[in-house]
Amino acid sequence: MARTTHRSSKGKKLYAVRVPKGKPGAGRIKDIQTYKRAHGQDVRRDSKREA
């Protein structure tokens, strides 16, 4: 999952999640998340090595 960073009009950092290469609509933005929300989810998710 590739993420591109953007800034909102209020100055908050945003992540644009893109459709992976090789899939229909590749490069298109699939979802936009705030950095705070995306980072929080990344921290909560256990890595495969820890599981």
C-alpha positions, 0 to 999 in steps of 0.5 A: 500500500503506497501512501502519498502525503498531502496537507489539508486546507487547515494544515493537517497532514493527510495520507492518500492511499493509492490503488496498487500497480497492476490493479484496475485503476492503478495510481488512483486515490482509493482513500484519504486518511488523516495522519493521526488516524492512519498512524494510530492504526499502524501502531495498533496493528501487530507486525507479523514478526511479533505475532 
